Amino acid sequence: MELRPEYLLPVIAKTLEDVILPVLDENQQVAQEQLKLAIGFLRIMAQNGPIQFAFDLDELRRMTALAKALSEAIGGSAASAAAIAAAEAADKAAGIDPADIVAATRQLRIGVSQMIEQGHACGDKALDAAISGLVNAFSRVQLERERAWVLPMGFENGQDAVPTIASQLAK
């Protein structure tokens, strides 16, 4: 029996679509919509599973760059310096564990949030603008990545306008 997710997830999605979805009462539109969403996410997980690590590593590296830029603009704390150091260590570790990348990114996200709050608390309009610019630039890239990740769900009107996640990560 093959237990790898890239094989199991499409089989589960196909079973749900071919066996379960047709027997749902047509009056149960919410249930049908939710099942279709679940099927779509199973397909996305199967399709993007091989690049999940690259996606997570890309996010860690961009989050580290954001944290460094914020730290320079604001004057980082010991906690933010420790989070940045931990993120860099996770990135450089030989035999990187995907769980370590996710954990480091989450920890760094907390540090970034604290730096943003600290910076805005200063009440300096120029600093506020600098922080907003850094965060908006990071968010634009993250949004493009996430839009591409769920592209197969069909939510985008102009799907051709959104570069694939694989092409974005290759840059």
Secondary structure, DSSP 8 states (H G I E B T S, - for coil): ----HHHHHHHHHHHIIIIIGGGS-TT-HHHHHHHHHHHHHHHHHHHHGGGHHHHHHHHHHHHHHHHHHHHHHHT--HHHHHHHHHHHHHHH-TT--HHHHHHHHHHHHHHHHHHHHHHHHT--HHHHHHHHHHHHHHHHHHHHHHHHHTGGG---TTGGGS--HHHHHH-
